[in-house]
Amino acid sequence: MRKLLGAVYVLYGLLLFFAAMFLVLPFIIIGTLLPGKLSYTVPFFFLRVWSYLFSIPALFFYKVTGREKLDTRKPYIYVANHGSY
């Protein structure tokens, strides 16, 4: 039963991932065509929208510590080093 639920959750996660990506992908592509600074700030905004559209319904909760140390004018990539079950 556990494997079945795990498989259903994986399919649900894949569906959420692709649905959210296809929803914001046109805005990301159009944003890269904008002049100057907008060519990276607009796509970055829509990538943040995508992350919320995907992570919240997929029940991915995270805790941010040290936010005051981040430069909000720079983009960052966050990578989890492991998953816990």
N, C-alpha and C positions, 0 to 999 in steps of 0.2 A: 504494500500500500504506500509506503514511504517513497519508493522509486516512482510510482505512478504520480503522486503529488509533485515530486521533484520535476518530472517530465512536463507536467501541466504548467508548473511555474516557469520553467525555461521557455516553453512556447509562448506563454503570456508575456514574458520579458522581451522575447524577440519581436513579438507583435507590437508592443509598446515602443521599442527602440526604433523600428522602421516607420511606424506611424508618426511618431514625433519628428523623426528626421525628415521624412517626406513633407511634413507640414512646414517646417522652417527652412528647408534647403533652398527653395526659390529666393527667399529673403537674404540668405547668406550669399548666394551667387550674385544677386543684384547688388548687394552691399559692397562686394569686392570691386564692382565696376564704378563706384562713386569716386569723385576726385579727392585727393589729399588725405587728410587724417580720417575722413569718413570711411575710406576703403578698408580700414581695419577695426574701427570702433563699432560700426553698424553690424558687421558679421559677428563680432565678439559679443555684442548684446544679444543677438539671436541664438548664438551658441549657449549663452546662459539661460535663455528661455527654453531651449531644447533640453538642457540638463534638468531643469525643474519639471518639464513635461514628462521626462522619462523617469527620473529618480523617485519622485513622490508617489505616483501610482504603482511603481514597482516595489514600493516599500523599502527603498534604500535610504536609511536615515544616517546622518553623519553629524559629527560634532566638530566645530572649528575652534581651535585654540591658537593664540598668538596672532589673531587678526590684525592687531595694532602694528605688527612688525611688517606687514605687507604694503608694498607701494601700489596703490589703487590705479595708478596710471599705466601699469605694466600687466600684460597677460601672464598667467601662470598655468602650468599643467600639474594636476594632482594625480598621483598614482598610489593606489593602495598596495602595500607590500604583501598582504595576505588576506584571506577571508576566514572568518570564524563562524562555526556552526554550532 
